[in-house]
Amino acid sequence: MANPVAHIDRELDLSNTGRGVWLVKVPKYVANKWEKAPGNIEVGKLKISRVPGQRAKVELSLSEGVLCIKEPGEGSIPKEHRLDVSNVTRQSLGVFSHVVPTNTDTVVPESEKLYMEGRIVQKLECRPYADSTYYKLKSESIRKASMPHRQVQQLDRIVQNFKPVSDHKNNIEYQEKKKAEGKKARDDKEAVLNMLFAAFEKHQYYNIKDLQKITRQPIVYLKEILNEVCNYNSKNPHKNMWELKPEYRHYKQEIPVEQKEDKNSSDSD
């Protein structure tokens, strides 16, 4: 039985469709500060100055609480920034928020909702003022970017570590097995054929591994002989098996049952 609440409809609230919002792009170092800041402090102040006949001047000033958030060895960042404003005319952009219900134990569970917070009417790009703090920040970032990821480090003591091996155990065993197989003496071809024919009198089909155990011959030499007197099956039901070619088969044919009965009846007469 399917879960009746497995599929939850999401409603889209369009009550704020007519509200205009700003899309602000801030430097990465500002975004990192804001992400680390706790939710109960002021992160900055926005100042808008309007002069008749000119574009509005927008400035951002970061709060001291944000500027104090530093990792060990981290430098200072600029406090004052200007925001370059550009209007959005050829695009239709919007801001949406997603609300997930926290209480799901009710008889009628609340549905997830999507809210349209407004449409973007202006884009603002936050740029720092070129002061000494900004220049120091940029020079430090360039220095870090130019540093190689791997560096030579002088050791003042012996580092206990695993010693490298020239070859692994399984590779050595495989090479020794391969050498031993290559050193196998090749028997006379007639002797190998006799062993093969004797084996095929017992069974009609063999794989190459079993034939190698029977003949004790190198795999390459054995395949040369098999290709002369045997056929290789590449299809089921005897896939990857060898059998004698028709001209080399000498299987004993059983007398059909009907012929046996006729023979018995003639003997009785």
Helices and strands as residue ranges (DSSP letters): E 11-13, E 20-25, H 28-36, E 44-49, E 57-62, H 64-67, E 80-87, E 94-99, E 113-128, H 132-146, H 169-182, H 189-202, H 208-215, H 219-229, E 230-233, E 241-244, G 246-248, H 257-268
